[in-house]
Amino acid sequence: MRILIKTRAGRLLMLALPLLMASAGCERTGEIAAKQVDAEWVDLFDGETLGGWTGVNGTQAGGAWQVLDGNLVLTAGGAGDLITAEQFADFELALEWKISPGGNSGIIYRAASGDAPVWMSGMEYQVLDNRAFPNLEKPSHSAGAVFDLYAPSAAKAKPAGQYNKTRIRLQDGRVEHWLNGTRIVNYRLWSDDWKTRFARSKFSNYPGFARSTRGHIALQDHGDKVWYRKIKIRRL
């Protein structure tokens, strides 16, 4: 009896050990995967310098773009747009922004290289003090919109002077705009719906608009003070 009990116990232990090892392996795999996901995000702004950013076509960034208290700030108009030195194809971009009262700016993505203004080639995530513009020409001009193309599905922007959390995701032609935790725009580049909207927009006169398969991220100088921080990206 003693031998039989020991044998059974031994068998149970032999069966249990692989299960424990598999469980531990799954936990380690999960930890590694989590670390890999975290590692995919790259800071585009270090909170201290303008490293990695230039003016249009690689020129020196305008002096009114300054780093203040961990923010990338356009302190006055006339500095020109600020763009990433790198270009991106499919990506997920996350950042925070706040706008001055009555202010206007934008986050432009897949902007082509060259001397032309970035808005002629890249799509714009509108940055705006909505409360200062109660009678906008179009809903597609409000905060979070794809400027002049797609209006946000919900008004989620915070008042001027408060930070907003933005996320832009572009993968395989599908684009999402998020604002303060809510997806407010969802579209597909060059779908029939897109073509219809494009033909009716201000961009129909610019044949290069939204044609780049990769491009720069740009922060727009629209003449108003605006703050950006915690800017990071991951390639998809």
Backbone as CSV, one residue per row, in Angstrom:
resi,resn,N_x,N_y,N_z,CA_x,CA_y,CA_z,C_x,C_y,C_z
1,MET,0.828,-1.211,0.000,0.000,0.000,0.000,0.858,1.255,0.000
2,ARG,1.893,1.221,0.829,2.750,2.412,0.868,3.388,2.673,-0.496
3,ILE,3.864,1.649,-1.155,4.509,1.810,-2.456,3.514,2.330,-3.486
4,LEU,2.288,1.783,-3.440,1.268,2.211,-4.380,0.916,3.685,-4.180
5,ILE,0.791,4.104,-2.932,0.478,5.500,-2.640,1.588,6.416,-3.137
6,LYS,2.812,5.971,-2.870,3.945,6.786,-3.318,3.972,6.875,-4.849
7,THR,3.676,5.756,-5.475,3.691,5.743,-6.941,2.635,6.671,-7.513
8,ARG,1.437,6.594,-6.918,0.375,7.484,-7.380,0.739,8.952,-7.151
9,ALA,1.289,9.222,-5.985,1.691,10.601,-5.687,2.751,11.068,-6.661
10,GLY,3.689,10.153,-6.932,4.740,10.504,-7.869,4.197,10.797,-9.240
11,ARG,3.208,9.988,-9.659,2.605,10.217,-10.959,1.862,11.555,-10.993
12,LEU,1.170,11.851,-9.923,0.454,13.119,-9.855,1.406,14.291,-9.939
13,LEU,2.521,14.157,-9.246,3.508,15.233,-9.290,4.082,15.389,-10.691
14,MET,4.331,14.256,-11.348,4.877,14.313,-12.698,3.906,14.962,-13.667
15,LEU,2.610,14.752,-13.403,1.613,15.387,-14.242,1.474,16.864,-13.929
16,ALA,1.623,17.196,-12.652,1.427,18.577,-12.220,2.564,19.481,-12.662
17,LEU,3.773,18.952,-12.655,4.926,19.791,-12.979,4.849,20.404,-14.376
18,PRO,4.512,19.622,-15.435,4.388,20.258,-16.763,3.349,21.353,-16.801
19,LEU,2.244,21.154,-16.038,1.214,22.180,-16.005,1.742,23.462,-15.378
20,LEU,2.490,23.291,-14.279,3.078,24.464,-13.627,4.071,25.158,-14.539
21,MET,4.884,24.337,-15.233,5.876,24.909,-16.146,5.203,25.639,-17.301
22,ALA,4.111,25.042,-17.817,3.382,25.693,-18.914,2.770,26.999,-18.461
23,SER,2.226,26.985,-17.228,1.625,28.199,-16.683,2.663,29.298,-16.527
24,ALA,3.818,28.903,-15.965,4.898,29.888,-15.786,5.373,30.414,-17.132
25,GLY,5.429,29.482,-18.139,5.845,29.899,-19.469,4.878,30.893,-20.080
26,CYS,3.579,30.672,-19.882,2.570,31.596,-20.403,2.705,32.965,-19.760
27,GLU,2.962,32.963,-18.442,3.124,34.241,-17.739,4.322,34.997,-18.285
28,ARG,5.448,34.253,-18.491,6.644,34.916,-19.015,6.400,35.429,-20.429
29,THR,5.696,34.616,-21.248,5.384,35.042,-22.609,4.534,36.296,-22.594
30,GLY,3.544,36.325,-21.679,2.691,37.504,-21.550,3.482,38.728,-21.136
31,GLU,4.421,38.545,-20.196,5.250,39.662,-19.744,6.121,40.175,-20.884
32,ILE,6.707,39.244,-21.649,7.559,39.638,-22.776,6.743,40.381,-23.820
33,ALA,5.544,39.847,-24.124,4.686,40.497,-25.118,4.308,41.895,-24.673
34,ALA,3.991,42.048,-23.364,3.632,43.366,-22.838,4.800,44.334,-22.977
35,LYS,6.003,43.850,-22.680,7.176,44.706,-22.792,7.421,45.088,-24.245
36,GLN,7.191,44.131,-25.175,7.392,44.419,-26.588,6.412,45.477,-27.070
37,VAL,5.160,45.390,-26.611,4.158,46.396,-26.987,4.573,47.757,-26.476
38,ASP,5.005,47.813,-25.208,5.467,49.084,-24.646,6.660,49.620,-25.418
39,ALA,7.547,48.718,-25.819,8.779,49.139,-26.489,8.508,49.689,-27.882
40,GLU,7.360,49.352,-28.470,7.051,49.823,-29.814,6.817,51.327,-29.852
41,TRP,6.374,51.903,-28.752,6.114,53.338,-28.711,7.437,54.103,-28.660
42,VAL,7.539,55.119,-29.457,8.736,55.956,-29.504,8.329,57.402,-29.231
43,ASP,9.056,58.064,-28.358,8.781,59.474,-28.072,9.224,60.337,-29.247
44,LEU,8.321,61.191,-29.704,8.678,62.156,-30.744,9.119,63.477,-30.143
45,PHE,8.874,63.643,-28.864,9.230,64.881,-28.169,9.763,64.486,-26.798
46,ASP,11.007,64.907,-26.493,11.630,64.493,-25.242,11.293,65.398,-24.062
47,GLY,10.494,66.437,-24.306,10.109,67.339,-23.229,11.138,68.392,-22.895
48,GLU,12.267,68.381,-23.622,13.359,69.304,-23.297,13.914,70.045,-24.509
49,THR,13.845,69.421,-25.692,14.449,70.017,-26.876,13.528,69.844,-28.084
50,LEU,13.913,70.462,-29.186,13.201,70.294,-30.453,13.854,69.220,-31.314
51,GLY,14.650,68.367,-30.682,15.302,67.289,-31.415,14.301,66.430,-32.169
52,GLY,14.590,66.158,-33.440,13.697,65.347,-34.258,12.638,66.142,-34.998
53,TRP,12.638,67.475,-34.795,11.651,68.339,-35.446,12.364,69.412,-36.267
54,THR,11.774,69.788,-37.382,12.353,70.827,-38.229,11.232,71.716,-38.761
55,GLY,11.636,72.754,-39.478,10.671,73.503,-40.254,10.380,72.746,-41.534
56,VAL,9.523,73.303,-42.381,9.159,72.646,-43.634,10.404,72.416,-44.496
57,ASN,10.477,71.227,-45.092,11.560,70.858,-45.989,12.927,70.891,-45.310
58,GLY,12.945,70.542,-44.016,14.207,70.417,-43.299,14.838,71.714,-42.846
59,THR,14.129,72.815,-42.981,14.680,74.098,-42.543,14.675,74.180,-41.013
60,GLN,15.340,75.171,-40.497,15.376,75.350,-39.045,13.990,75.739,-38.528
61,ALA,13.627,75.163,-37.399,12.320,75.462,-36.807,12.235,76.932,-36.432
62,GLY,11.072,77.539,-36.632,10.881,78.939,-36.279,11.069,79.182,-34.790
63,GLY,11.589,80.346,-34.452,11.934,80.653,-33.069,10.760,80.693,-32.104
64,ALA,9.543,80.869,-32.632,8.373,80.917,-31.747,7.946,79.531,-31.275
65,TRP,8.515,78.474,-31.866,8.319,77.132,-31.330,9.316,76.935,-30.199
66,GLN,8.817,76.812,-28.985,9.684,76.721,-27.815,9.259,75.568,-26.909
67,VAL,10.218,75.126,-26.104,9.929,74.106,-25.092,9.771,74.804,-23.758
68,LEU,8.576,74.720,-23.200,8.259,75.396,-21.941,7.574,74.428,-20.988
69,ASP,8.199,74.180,-19.856,7.614,73.313,-18.823,7.181,71.962,-19.378
70,GLY,8.021,71.378,-20.208,7.733,70.056,-20.743,6.746,70.047,-21.882
71,ASN,6.393,71.217,-22.396,5.464,71.343,-23.512,6.182,71.868,-24.745
72,LEU,5.701,71.442,-25.898,6.144,72.008,-27.173,5.123,73.083,-27.525
73,VAL,5.543,74.352,-27.463,4.593,75.466,-27.500,4.865,76.382,-28.692
74,LEU,3.792,76.696,-29.411,3.868,77.781,-30.385,3.481,79.039,-29.625
75,THR,4.467,79.878,-29.348,4.233,81.047,-28.504,3.660,82.233,-29.273
76,ALA,3.842,82.247,-30.589,3.311,83.329,-31.430,3.284,82.860,-32.868
77,GLY,2.427,83.471,-33.673,2.350,83.104,-35.079,3.561,83.563,-35.862
78,GLY,3.704,83.014,-37.042,4.797,83.420,-37.914,5.987,82.497,-37.894
79,ALA,5.939,81.454,-37.066,7.070,80.536,-36.968,7.068,79.495,-38.072
80,GLY,5.913,79.288,-38.704,5.796,78.228,-39.691,5.466,76.905,-39.024
81,ASP,5.033,75.949,-39.824,4.685,74.634,-39.292,5.939,73.896,-38.819
82,LEU,5.717,73.011,-37.850,6.810,72.203,-37.300,6.572,70.768,-37.727
83,ILE,7.570,70.099,-38.301,7.369,68.739,-38.792,8.431,67.785,-38.262
84,THR,8.081,66.509,-38.241,9.045,65.494,-37.825,10.088,65.301,-38.921
85,ALA,11.309,65.049,-38.487,12.351,64.744,-39.464,12.068,63.403,-40.139
86,GLU,11.492,62.479,-39.391,11.154,61.160,-39.928,9.807,61.166,-40.635
87,GLN,9.620,60.159,-41.487,8.338,59.949,-42.145,7.745,58.630,-41.667
88,PHE,6.424,58.544,-41.743,5.730,57.365,-41.246,4.674,56.927,-42.254
89,ALA,4.513,55.616,-42.379,3.488,55.044,-43.260,2.258,54.734,-42.406
90,ASP,2.124,53.495,-41.929,1.048,53.149,-41.000,1.555,53.365,-39.581
91,PHE,0.726,53.946,-38.736,1.201,54.332,-37.401,0.021,54.550,-36.456
92,GLU,0.365,54.657,-35.196,-0.565,55.142,-34.174,0.146,56.265,-33.432
93,LEU,-0.469,57.426,-33.408,0.103,58.616,-32.787,-0.737,58.983,-31.568
94,ALA,-0.065,59.284,-30.468,-0.775,59.717,-29.259,-0.099,60.972,-28.725
95,LEU,-0.898,61.929,-28.277,-0.356,63.153,-27.701,-1.445,63.866,-26.907
96,GLU,-1.031,64.927,-26.213,-1.975,65.798,-25.523,-1.782,67.220,-26.024
97,TRP,-2.883,67.977,-26.073,-2.799,69.363,-26.536,-3.792,70.231,-25.785
98,LYS,-3.463,71.507,-25.721,-4.440,72.496,-25.268,-4.272,73.738,-26.121
99,ILE,-5.359,74.455,-26.279,-5.379,75.603,-27.178,-5.700,76.866,-26.394
100,SER,-5.211,77.995,-26.852,-5.517,79.274,-26.227,-6.943,79.692,-26.589
101,PRO,-7.560,80.581,-25.801,-8.929,81.019,-26.104,-9.041,81.558,-27.536
102,GLY,-10.003,81.009,-28.272,-10.191,81.421,-29.663,-9.165,80.856,-30.618
103,GLY,-8.334,79.934,-30.135,-7.212,79.441,-30.922,-7.555,78.350,-31.925
104,ASN,-6.636,78.189,-32.880,-6.799,77.239,-33.968,-5.428,76.666,-34.295
105,SER,-5.366,75.358,-34.494,-4.129,74.695,-34.912,-4.527,73.374,-35.554
106,GLY,-3.580,72.510,-35.773,-3.906,71.221,-36.369,-2.727,70.276,-36.320
107,ILE,-3.054,68.990,-36.366,-2.053,67.924,-36.434,-2.196,67.299,-37.814
108,ILE,-1.186,67.432,-38.632,-1.248,66.985,-40.023,-0.385,65.740,-40.184
109,TYR,-0.925,64.745,-40.860,-0.176,63.488,-40.984,-0.080,63.054,-42.438
110,ARG,0.989,62.296,-42.694,1.379,61.905,-44.051,1.573,63.108,-44.953
111,ALA,2.216,64.122,-44.396,2.554,65.308,-45.188,3.781,65.000,-46.044
112,ALA,3.725,65.380,-47.301,4.830,65.117,-48.222,5.992,66.064,-47.963
113,SER,7.177,65.639,-48.333,8.354,66.503,-48.261,8.278,67.541,-49.379
114,GLY,8.995,68.641,-49.193,9.016,69.686,-50.213,8.668,71.029,-49.625
115,ASP,8.639,72.027,-50.478,8.414,73.393,-50.024,6.937,73.761,-49.892
116,ALA,6.057,72.964,-50.446,4.635,73.296,-50.401,4.106,73.203,-48.972
117,PRO,3.106,74.011,-48.604,2.507,73.908,-47.268,2.021,72.484,-47.005
118,VAL,2.217,72.013,-45.767,1.921,70.615,-45.452,0.445,70.274,-45.624
119,TRP,-0.445,71.257,-45.466,-1.875,70.960,-45.569,-2.305,70.625,-46.991
120,MET,-1.447,70.924,-47.968,-1.780,70.588,-49.347,-1.607,69.105,-49.648
121,SER,-0.919,68.380,-48.753,-0.673,66.954,-49.013,-1.147,66.044,-47.888
122,GLY,-1.160,66.542,-46.646,-1.510,65.691,-45.517,-2.884,65.976,-44.949
123,MET,-3.502,64.941,-44.367,-4.791,65.105,-43.707,-4.586,65.818,-42.367
124,GLU,-5.596,66.578,-41.962,-5.472,67.370,-40.729,-6.481,66.950,-39.667
125,TYR,-5.946,66.649,-38.497,-6.766,66.482,-37.290,-6.914,67.882,-36.704
126,GLN,-8.122,68.408,-36.733,-8.349,69.796,-36.336,-8.163,69.997,-34.828
127,VAL,-7.435,71.036,-34.476,-7.251,71.481,-33.089,-7.885,72.861,-32.984
128,LEU,-8.878,73.016,-32.099,-9.663,74.243,-32.102,-10.310,74.474,-30.739
129,ASP,-10.483,75.752,-30.406,-11.334,76.121,-29.272,-12.762,76.185,-29.792
130,ASN,-13.490,75.092,-29.667,-14.843,75.024,-30.241,-15.773,76.098,-29.700
131,ARG,-15.624,76.424,-28.427,-16.558,77.365,-27.810,-16.433,78.773,-28.382
132,ALA,-15.292,79.074,-28.959,-15.097,80.397,-29.549,-15.672,80.479,-30.958
133,PHE,-16.082,79.317,-31.503,-16.608,79.280,-32.873,-17.954,78.542,-32.882
134,PRO,-18.985,79.136,-32.264,-20.286,78.444,-32.184,-20.978,78.296,-33.530
135,ASN,-20.583,79.093,-34.498,-21.225,79.050,-35.818,-20.207,78.709,-36.898
136,LEU,-19.562,77.568,-36.726,-18.582,77.135,-37.711,-19.237,76.933,-39.079
137,GLU,-18.463,77.183,-40.101,-18.974,77.002,-41.465,-19.439,75.567,-41.686
138,LYS,-18.671,74.616,-41.146,-19.001,73.199,-41.290,-18.655,72.475,-39.993
139,PRO,-19.407,71.427,-39.636,-19.024,70.606,-38.480,-17.647,69.963,-38.669
140,SER,-17.248,69.776,-39.932,-15.938,69.177,-40.205,-14.789,70.152,-39.983
141,HIS,-15.097,71.309,-39.407,-14.054,72.262,-39.025,-13.859,72.286,-37.510
142,SER,-14.580,71.450,-36.787,-14.505,71.465,-35.323,-13.397,70.541,-34.818
143,ALA,-13.078,70.649,-33.544,-11.966,69.904,-32.949,-12.139,68.403,-33.145
144,GLY,-11.078,67.771,-33.604,-11.076,66.328,-33.806,-11.481,65.901,-35.196
145,ALA,-12.015,66.813,-35.993,-12.453,66.485,-37.354,-11.267,66.201,-38.264
146,VAL,-11.543,65.509,-39.369,-10.616,65.512,-40.501,-10.993,66.771,-41.262
147,PHE,-10.175,67.784,-41.160,-10.581,69.115,-41.579,-11.193,69.130,-42.974
148,ASP,-12.419,69.658,-43.055,-13.173,69.860,-44.286,-13.628,68.563,-44.950
149,LEU,-13.457,67.426,-44.250,-13.837,66.148,-44.851,-14.790,65.336,-43.965
150,TYR,-14.395,65.099,-42.725,-15.220,64.292,-41.821,-15.413,65.016,-40.495
151,ALA,-16.665,65.208,-40.106,-16.987,65.826,-38.813,-16.873,64.785,-37.706
152,PRO,-16.543,65.208,-36.495,-16.529,64.265,-35.379,-17.947,63.804,-35.049
153,SER,-18.059,62.556,-34.612,-19.372,62.001,-34.280,-19.898,62.504,-32.941
154,ALA,-19.021,63.074,-32.129,-19.421,63.590,-30.815,-18.516,64.752,-30.452
155,ALA,-19.040,65.700,-29.671,-18.254,66.857,-29.221,-17.561,66.489,-27.911
156,LYS,-16.291,66.150,-28.000,-15.552,65.687,-26.830,-14.422,66.614,-26.416
157,ALA,-14.246,67.730,-27.133,-13.141,68.640,-26.814,-13.397,69.379,-25.513
158,LYS,-12.330,69.573,-24.748,-12.416,70.334,-23.506,-12.240,71.825,-23.800
159,PRO,-12.647,72.685,-22.880,-12.525,74.127,-23.113,-11.071,74.559,-23.289
160,ALA,-10.889,75.717,-23.875,-9.546,76.288,-24.035,-8.833,76.313,-22.688
161,GLY,-7.543,76.010,-22.724,-6.749,76.014,-21.504,-6.693,74.680,-20.794
162,GLN,-7.478,73.708,-21.251,-7.454,72.367,-20.656,-6.876,71.370,-21.661
163,TYR,-6.132,70.398,-21.148,-5.503,69.425,-22.029,-6.499,68.400,-22.562
164,ASN,-6.328,68.083,-23.820,-7.093,67.043,-24.491,-6.158,65.905,-24.879
165,LYS,-6.677,64.685,-24.835,-5.900,63.526,-25.250,-6.352,63.107,-26.648
166,THR,-5.388,63.038,-27.549,-5.672,62.708,-28.950,-4.938,61.445,-29.355
167,ARG,-5.601,60.665,-30.185,-4.958,59.499,-30.779,-5.381,59.422,-32.238
168,ILE,-4.412,59.188,-33.108,-4.667,59.002,-34.539,-4.084,57.656,-34.931
169,ARG,-4.909,56.833,-35.531,-4.446,55.506,-35.960,-4.705,55.357,-37.460
170,LEU,-3.675,54.955,-38.199,-3.775,54.769,-39.643,-3.139,53.431,-39.979
171,GLN,-3.943,52.535,-40.518,-3.432,51.209,-40.887,-4.220,50.656,-42.070
172,ASP,-3.503,50.274,-43.107,-4.113,49.683,-44.305,-5.224,50.568,-44.881
173,GLY,-5.012,51.860,-44.835,-5.971,52.795,-45.404,-7.111,53.174,-44.485
174,ARG,-7.261,52.484,-43.367,-8.305,52.804,-42.394,-7.746,53.799,-41.377
175,VAL,-8.481,54.884,-41.148,-8.017,55.941,-40.251,-9.039,56.186,-39.149
176,GLU,-8.544,56.326,-37.932,-9.391,56.637,-36.787,-8.861,57.876,-36.080
177,HIS,-9.772,58.760,-35.685,-9.448,59.886,-34.818,-10.112,59.630,-33.461
178,TRP,-9.345,59.772,-32.404,-9.855,59.623,-31.046,-9.643,60.930,-30.296
179,LEU,-10.589,61.261,-29.425,-10.469,62.470,-28.613,-11.003,62.176,-27.216
180,ASN,-10.107,62.305,-26.243,-10.459,62.089,-24.833,-11.175,60.761,-24.604
181,GLY,-10.598,59.708,-25.217,-11.080,58.354,-24.982,-12.206,57.883,-25.869
182,THR,-12.683,58.724,-26.789,-13.797,58.357,-27.666,-13.366,58.411,-29.127
183,ARG,-13.695,57.358,-29.868,-13.435,57.402,-31.309,-14.495,58.271,-31.957
184,ILE,-14.061,59.341,-32.591,-15.002,60.317,-33.130,-15.009,60.366,-34.660
185,VAL,-14.009,59.745,-35.288,-13.947,59.690,-36.755,-13.410,58.329,-37.157
186,ASN,-13.989,57.769,-38.196,-13.549,56.482,-38.720,-13.783,56.500,-40.233
187,TYR,-12.720,56.462,-41.013,-12.875,56.531,-42.461,-11.831,55.695,-43.174
188,ARG,-12.073,55.438,-44.445,-11.112,54.713,-45.272,-10.666,55.612,-46.416
189,LEU,-9.356,55.763,-46.524,-8.799,56.591,-47.592,-9.193,56.053,-48.964
190,TRP,-9.637,56.938,-49.821,-9.961,56.678,-51.220,-11.076,55.642,-51.409
191,SER,-11.913,55.512,-50.393,-13.161,54.775,-50.581,-14.093,55.656,-51.415
192,ASP,-15.234,55.115,-51.844,-16.188,55.918,-52.604,-16.667,57.118,-51.781
193,ASP,-16.869,56.868,-50.489,-17.304,57.957,-49.609,-16.239,59.041,-49.534
194,TRP,-14.990,58.613,-49.391,-13.885,59.574,-49.347,-13.822,60.391,-50.632
195,LYS,-13.917,59.739,-51.765,-13.822,60.440,-53.046,-14.916,61.496,-53.192
196,THR,-16.114,61.146,-52.733,-17.224,62.102,-52.801,-16.933,63.320,-51.937
197,ARG,-16.478,63.076,-50.725,-16.168,64.181,-49.806,-14.990,65.008,-50.322
198,PHE,-13.994,64.324,-50.836,-12.820,65.014,-51.373,-13.218,65.960,-52.508
199,ALA,-14.081,65.499,-53.386,-14.499,66.312,-54.532,-15.226,67.576,-54.101
200,ARG,-15.856,67.547,-52.930,-16.603,68.697,-52.434,-15.775,69.587,-51.501
201,SER,-14.565,69.176,-51.216,-13.744,69.887,-50.230,-12.815,70.898,-50.880
202,LYS,-12.152,71.680,-50.038,-11.172,72.658,-50.515,-9.950,71.996,-51.124
203,PHE,-9.772,70.699,-50.839,-8.563,70.006,-51.276,-8.673,69.454,-52.695
204,SER,-9.840,69.552,-53.294,-10.026,68.996,-54.630,-9.144,69.682,-55.667
205,ASN,-8.667,70.873,-55.344,-7.778,71.602,-56.260,-6.315,71.213,-56.108
206,TYR,-6.042,70.279,-55.197,-4.659,69.878,-54.923,-4.514,68.387,-55.223
207,PRO,-4.051,68.041,-56.403,-3.995,66.632,-56.826,-3.098,65.757,-55.967
208,GLY,-2.164,66.354,-55.234,-1.277,65.568,-54.391,-1.823,65.296,-53.002
209,PHE,-3.013,65.806,-52.715,-3.563,65.666,-51.363,-3.881,64.201,-51.043
210,ALA,-3.384,63.740,-49.891,-3.637,62.384,-49.377,-3.121,61.287,-50.303
211,ARG,-2.166,61.617,-51.146,-1.624,60.625,-52.078,-0.358,59.951,-51.543
212,SER,0.271,60.546,-50.561,1.504,59.976,-50.031,1.198,58.719,-49.222
213,THR,1.950,57.659,-49.439,1.781,56.434,-48.655,2.584,56.486,-47.364
214,ARG,3.414,57.504,-47.238,4.148,57.775,-46.006,4.451,59.265,-45.978
215,GLY,4.658,59.813,-44.806,4.931,61.248,-44.745,5.242,61.704,-43.341
216,HIS,5.384,63.005,-43.199,5.747,63.610,-41.921,4.505,63.869,-41.063
217,ILE,4.726,63.951,-39.760,3.736,64.472,-38.825,4.042,65.957,-38.664
218,ALA,3.042,66.809,-38.734,3.261,68.257,-38.626,2.326,68.871,-37.598
219,LEU,2.844,69.859,-36.896,2.051,70.674,-35.972,1.902,72.044,-36.628
220,GLN,0.680,72.473,-36.745,0.387,73.639,-37.572,0.548,74.963,-36.815
221,ASP,1.171,75.907,-37.488,1.187,77.305,-37.039,0.019,77.999,-37.717
222,HIS,-1.053,78.203,-36.954,-2.218,78.915,-37.480,-2.291,80.322,-36.888
223,GLY,-1.190,80.730,-36.231,-1.125,82.074,-35.665,-1.532,82.179,-34.210
224,ASP,-2.003,81.072,-33.615,-2.497,81.116,-32.233,-1.641,80.249,-31.322
225,LYS,-1.575,80.632,-30.074,-0.771,79.894,-29.111,-1.399,78.531,-28.847
226,VAL,-0.545,77.497,-28.862,-1.007,76.132,-28.658,0.107,75.332,-27.979
227,TRP,-0.306,74.375,-27.161,0.624,73.552,-26.397,0.461,72.091,-26.819
228,TYR,1.581,71.391,-27.007,1.572,69.949,-27.264,2.541,69.273,-26.286
229,ARG,2.182,68.079,-25.849,3.066,67.340,-24.944,2.792,65.835,-25.061
230,LYS,3.686,65.059,-24.451,3.548,63.592,-24.408,3.292,63.024,-25.800
231,ILE,4.109,63.464,-26.748,3.932,63.062,-28.148,4.712,61.774,-28.386
232,LYS,4.011,60.715,-28.758,4.671,59.441,-29.029,3.985,58.747,-30.207
233,ILE,4.714,57.822,-30.800,4.214,57.145,-32.010,4.696,55.721,-32.022
234,ARG,3.954,54.869,-32.679,4.436,53.522,-32.956,4.053,53.165,-34.385
235,ARG,4.968,52.500,-35.059,4.723,52.081,-36.438,3.872,50.809,-36.421
236,LEU,2.954,50.725,-37.342,2.068,49.553,-37.439,2.377,48.736,-38.690
